[in-house]
Amino acid sequence: MARLNTVSSATPTIRTPLPRGFWVIWTTVALDLVGFGIVAPILGRYAERFGANPFTVGLLFASFSMAQFLCAPVLGRLSDRVGRKPIILLSLFGTAVGSVITGAAGALWLLFLGRIIDGASGASVSVAQAAVADVVPEKDRARAFGLLGAAFGVGFVVGPALGALSALRGPHLPFYVAAGVAFVNGIVAIFRLPETHHERRVKRAIKSVHSGDLWRLVIVAFIAVAAFSGFEATFALLAERRFDLNEAGIAVVFLCIGVVLVVVQGGVVHPVGVRLGVRGSVSAGLVLNASGLLLLAFAERWAVLVPALVLLTLGQGLTAPNFTAMVSSGVAPQQRGEALGFQQSASALARVTGPALAGFLFHHAGIPTPYIVAAALCGLGLAVLNWTRTA
């Protein structure tokens, strides 16, 4: 696996302009996540209209991630062969179709069909990441992926607001709005989105992308995502039991977390990367995650809860873009889509297993247990990271 360039702490923090094509990709991803943000907060209540119980609602959300798990490597490999733009367009129009099916559903199985199509289409996030790696020099990739992560935050802030407003006109309308956003985004992308991948994989003798180092990096990414998604899934329960927060208060907390993530990934990743390098930033992020989770396990006062959430959010904001930078820089250009698809597939699986494990531990072993276990997992991830040969 190729070694990553580290940056000396004495190097000045100079922000070189990113290629113009990057911002078109950024806008495409942001609008795609706006559509997802419209749907996600209201889907559970919408499903109850079709007789879904809480377990079925959980399966409905899990079906989205399972579709991503199965399709991300496939779409990534296809993008290595046919180019990034066709796969991103396929994803945008697939998202539109999935949202229309969800909005027009007259039965529960159609809801599942819509979410599976949407999840399979959403697997192209790795293709957008590969497109960024195509146009951004290696030394600037962590910063670029941080900004791409900020696009996720923007989508999750704007999307729920649009969904809440459109829901005032009827329960089906938010899904049609999400479909419209995806469709218009696709039409605009036809004309504005550049093709970034010009080193198509045509030689079948190329070395397999699945090296030992890539597997280890993906395992670490799986651990980090599982730990954070377990926190996301159970925090509302903790906040209700220990801090007597209602739904509105919990929503405000998550909104603040989203804003902090946007700030960290948009403005903190680059200066930290200059001082610590990509690998050091990932290590620091895992340490911050573990520290925040341990504090959260025993937080019974706001004076402990707030620092715990800040540490956890800082850690997640640092790890995600730097993991992607490590993976994208560790493979040949002809294999970036497949490698990043492999990483996203592991992350999707983590978003299924992490909440399930955390919920089980919360219910059967007590409130602190899922966060203590998640902190231990972050420590394990740090050990596995130190086992890799990347710089």
C-alpha positions in Angstrom: 0.0 0.0 0.0 1.4 3.4 -0.9 2.8 5.5 1.9 1.1 8.8 2.6 3.1 12.1 2.8 3.3 13.5 6.2 3.6 17.2 6.8 6.1 18.7 9.3 4.7 20.7 12.2 6.9 23.5 11.1 5.2 23.8 7.8 3.0 27.0 7.7 -0.7 26.5 7.3 -1.2 27.6 3.7 -4.6 27.0 2.1 -4.0 26.4 -1.6 -7.1 26.9 -3.8 -8.9 23.6 -4.5 -9.7 22.7 -8.2 -12.9 24.2 -9.6 -14.3 20.8 -10.2 -14.2 20.1 -6.5 -16.9 22.6 -5.8 -19.3 21.2 -8.4 -18.8 17.8 -6.7 -19.4 19.4 -3.3 -22.6 21.0 -4.4 -23.9 17.7 -5.9 -23.2 15.9 -2.6 -24.7 18.6 -0.5 -27.9 18.7 -2.5 -28.1 14.8 -2.4 -27.8 15.0 1.4 -30.5 17.7 1.6 -32.8 15.1 0.1 -31.8 12.5 2.6 -32.2 15.0 5.4 -35.7 15.7 4.3 -36.7 12.0 4.5 -34.8 10.6 7.5 -36.5 12.4 10.4 -40.0 11.8 9.3 -39.7 8.2 7.9 -40.5 6.5 11.2 -43.7 8.3 11.8 -44.7 7.9 8.1 -44.2 4.1 8.3 -46.5 3.9 11.3 -49.3 4.8 9.0 -48.8 1.4 7.3 -48.9 -0.5 10.6 -45.1 -0.6 11.2 -44.1 -1.2 14.8 -40.8 0.1 16.3 -39.0 -3.1 15.3 -40.2 -2.8 11.7 -39.2 0.9 11.6 -35.7 -0.2 12.7 -35.6 -2.8 9.9 -36.7 -0.1 7.5 -33.7 2.1 8.4 -31.4 -0.9 8.4 -32.5 -1.9 4.9 -31.1 1.4 3.6 -27.7 0.7 5.2 -27.7 -2.9 4.0 -28.3 -1.8 0.5 -25.4 0.6 0.8 -23.3 -2.3 2.2 -24.0 -4.5 -0.8 -23.8 -1.9 -3.5 -21.0 0.5 -2.5 -18.1 -1.7 -3.7 -20.0 -2.6 -6.9 -20.7 1.1 -7.8 -17.1 2.0 -6.9 -15.7 -0.7 -9.2 -18.0 0.4 -12.0 -16.8 4.0 -11.6 -13.2 2.7 -12.0 -14.3 1.2 -15.3 -16.8 3.6 -16.9 -16.0 6.9 -15.1 -17.4 8.7 -12.0 -20.0 10.9 -13.7 -22.3 8.1 -15.1 -22.4 6.4 -11.7 -23.1 9.7 -9.8 -25.9 10.4 -12.3 -27.3 6.9 -11.9 -27.3 7.5 -8.1 -29.1 10.8 -8.3 -31.9 9.6 -10.5 -32.1 6.4 -8.5 -32.6 8.5 -5.3 -35.4 10.3 -7.1 -37.1 7.1 -8.0 -36.7 5.7 -4.5 -38.2 8.8 -3.0 -41.2 8.8 -5.4 -41.9 5.2 -4.5 -41.7 6.0 -0.8 -44.1 8.9 -1.2 -46.6 7.1 -3.3 -46.4 3.8 -1.3 -49.7 2.2 -0.5 -48.2 -0.7 1.4 -45.4 -1.4 3.8 -43.4 -3.5 1.2 -43.3 -0.5 -1.1 -41.7 1.5 1.7 -39.0 -1.1 1.9 -38.6 -1.1 -1.8 -38.2 2.7 -1.9 -35.6 2.7 0.9 -33.6 -0.2 -0.7 -33.5 1.7 -4.0 -32.5 4.9 -2.2 -29.8 3.1 -0.1 -28.3 1.4 -3.2 -28.2 4.8 -4.9 -26.7 6.4 -1.9 -23.8 4.1 -2.1 -22.3 6.5 -4.7 -21.0 8.7 -1.9 -17.8 6.7 -2.3 -17.8 7.6 -6.0 -18.0 11.3 -5.2 -15.1 10.8 -2.8 -13.1 9.1 -5.6 -13.9 12.0 -7.9 -12.5 14.4 -5.3 -9.4 12.2 -5.0 -9.1 12.4 -8.8 -8.9 16.2 -8.9 -7.3 17.1 -5.6 -3.5 16.7 -4.9 -2.7 14.1 -2.2 -1.4 16.8 0.2 -4.8 18.6 0.2 -7.1 15.5 0.2 -7.8 15.4 4.0 -8.9 19.1 3.8 -11.0 18.3 0.7 -12.7 15.3 2.3 -13.3 17.5 5.4 -15.1 20.0 3.3 -17.0 17.1 1.7 -18.0 16.0 5.2 -19.2 19.5 5.9 -21.5 19.1 2.9 -23.1 16.2 4.9 -23.6 18.6 7.8 -25.2 21.2 5.6 -27.6 18.6 4.1 -28.6 17.4 7.6 -29.3 21.0 8.7 -31.2 22.2 5.7 -33.0 18.9 4.9 -35.0 18.4 8.1 -36.1 22.1 7.9 -37.4 21.6 4.4 -39.0 18.3 5.4 -40.8 19.8 8.3 -42.1 22.7 6.2 -43.3 20.5 3.4 -44.9 18.0 5.8 -47.4 20.8 6.8 -49.0 20.2 3.4 -49.4 16.5 3.8 -47.4 13.4 4.9 -46.5 12.4 1.3 -45.1 15.8 0.1 -41.7 15.6 1.8 -40.8 12.5 -0.2 -41.8 14.2 -3.4 -39.8 17.3 -2.5 -36.8 15.0 -1.9 -37.4 13.3 -5.3 -37.5 16.8 -6.9 -34.3 17.9 -5.3 -32.5 14.7 -6.5 -34.0 14.9 -10.0 -33.1 18.6 -10.5 -29.6 17.9 -9.1 -29.2 15.1 -11.7 -30.2 17.3 -14.5 -27.8 20.1 -13.4 -25.1 17.5 -13.0 -25.5 16.3 -16.6 -24.2 19.7 -17.7 -22.0 20.9 -14.9 -20.4 17.8 -13.3 -17.0 17.1 -14.9 -15.7 13.6 -15.6 -12.7 13.3 -13.3 -11.5 9.8 -13.9 -9.3 9.4 -17.0 -7.2 6.4 -16.0 -9.8 3.7 -16.6 -9.1 0.2 -15.5 -8.7 -1.8 -18.6 -5.9 -4.2 -17.7 -7.2 -7.2 -15.8 -3.7 -8.0 -14.5 -3.8 -5.1 -12.1 -3.0 -6.1 -8.5 -6.0 -6.7 -6.2 -7.2 -3.7 -4.3 -7.8 -5.8 -1.1 -4.3 -5.5 0.5 -3.7 -6.3 4.1 -3.3 -2.6 4.9 -6.5 -1.7 3.3 -8.3 -4.4 5.3 -6.8 -3.0 8.5 -7.8 0.6 7.6 -11.4 -0.5 6.8 -11.6 -2.4 10.1 -10.6 0.8 11.9 -13.1 2.8 10.0 -15.8 0.2 10.8 -14.9 0.4 14.5 -15.0 4.2 14.6 -18.4 4.4 12.7 -19.9 1.6 14.9 -18.9 3.4 18.1 -20.3 6.8 16.9 -23.5 5.4 15.5 -24.1 3.5 18.7 -23.9 6.8 20.5 -26.3 8.4 18.0 -28.8 5.6 18.5 -28.9 5.6 22.3 -28.2 9.2 23.2 -31.9 10.1 23.1 -32.5 7.4 25.7 -29.6 8.6 27.9 -30.7 12.3 27.6 -34.3 11.4 28.7 -33.3 9.2 31.7 -30.5 11.4 33.1 -31.3 14.9 31.9 -35.1 14.7 31.4 -34.8 16.1 27.8 -37.8 15.8 25.5 -37.8 15.4 21.8 -37.3 19.1 21.1 -34.3 19.3 23.5 -32.7 16.2 22.0 -33.2 17.7 18.5 -31.4 20.9 19.6 -28.5 18.8 20.9 -28.1 16.9 17.6 -28.4 20.2 15.7 -25.5 21.6 17.7 -23.5 18.4 17.1 -24.2 18.8 13.4 -23.0 22.4 13.4 -19.8 21.5 15.3 -19.1 18.7 12.8 -19.5 21.2 9.9 -17.0 23.6 11.6 -14.5 20.9 12.5 -14.5 19.2 9.0 -14.6 22.5 7.2 -12.1 24.5 9.3 -10.2 22.3 11.7 -9.1 19.3 9.7 -6.6 21.2 7.6 -4.6 23.0 10.4 -4.6 19.8 12.5 -3.4 17.8 9.5 -0.6 20.3 9.0 0.7 19.6 12.5 -0.1 15.9 12.9 -0.3 14.5 9.4 -3.1 12.3 8.2 -2.2 9.3 10.3 -1.7 11.4 13.4 -5.0 13.1 12.9 -6.8 9.8 12.8 -5.0 8.7 16.0 -5.9 11.9 17.7 -9.5 11.5 16.6 -9.8 8.0 18.0 -8.3 9.2 21.3 -10.8 12.1 21.5 -13.7 9.7 20.6 -12.6 7.3 23.4 -12.3 10.1 25.9 -15.7 11.6 25.0 -17.4 8.2 25.2 -15.9 7.5 28.7 -17.1 10.8 29.9 -20.5 10.3 28.4 -20.8 6.9 30.2 -20.8 8.6 33.6 -22.2 12.1 32.7 -25.0 13.0 35.0 -24.5 16.8 35.0 -24.3 19.2 32.1 -20.8 20.2 33.2 -19.7 16.7 32.2 -22.1 16.1 29.3 -21.1 19.1 27.3 -17.3 18.4 27.3 -18.1 14.7 26.5 -20.1 15.7 23.4 -17.5 18.2 22.3 -14.7 15.7 22.5 -16.8 13.1 20.7 -17.7 15.5 17.9 -14.2 16.7 17.5 -12.9 13.1 17.3 -15.5 12.1 14.7 -14.9 15.2 12.7 -11.1 14.4 12.5 -11.3 10.7 11.9 -13.8 10.5 9.0 -12.1 12.7 6.3 -8.6 11.5 7.3 -9.6 7.8 6.9 -10.9 8.6 3.5 -7.7 10.4 2.6 -5.6 7.4 3.8 -7.7 4.9 1.7 -7.7 7.1 -1.4 -3.9 7.6 -1.3 -3.1 4.0 -0.6 -4.3 2.5 -3.9 -3.7 3.1 -7.6 -5.9 5.8 -9.3 -7.6 3.0 -11.3 -8.8 1.4 -8.0 -9.9 4.4 -5.9 -13.6 3.9 -6.6 -13.5 0.2 -5.5 -11.3 0.9 -2.4 -13.5 3.8 -1.2 -16.6 1.7 -2.0 -15.2 -1.0 0.2 -14.7 1.5 3.0 -18.2 2.9 2.6 -19.6 -0.7 2.6 -17.9 -1.3 5.9 -19.3 2.0 7.3 -22.8 1.0 6.2 -22.5 -2.3 8.0 -21.2 -0.5 11.1 -24.3 1.7 11.0 -26.4 -1.5 11.3 -24.4 -3.4 13.9 -23.3 -0.4 16.0 -26.8 0.8 17.0 -28.0 -2.8 17.5 -25.1 -3.6 19.9 -25.5 -0.3 21.7 -29.2 -0.8 22.1 -28.8 -4.3 23.4 -26.1 -3.2 25.9 -28.2 -0.2 27.0 -31.2 -2.3 27.7 -29.6 -5.4 29.3 -26.4 -4.1 30.9 -27.2 -0.6 31.9 -26.8 3.0 30.6 -23.0 3.3 30.9 -22.1 0.0 29.2 -22.5 0.9 25.5 -20.3 3.9 25.8 -17.6 2.0 27.8 -17.6 -0.7 25.2 -17.5 1.8 22.4 -14.5 3.6 24.1 -12.7 0.2 24.3 -13.4 -0.4 20.6 -11.8 3.0 19.8 -8.7 1.8 21.7 -8.8 -1.4 19.7 -9.0 0.6 16.5 -6.0 2.7 17.5 -4.0 -0.6 18.0 -5.0 -1.9 14.6 -4.1 1.5 13.0 -0.6 1.3 14.5 -0.3 -2.2 12.9 -0.7 -0.7 9.4 2.4 0.4 7.4 0.9 3.7 6.1 2.6 6.9 7.2 
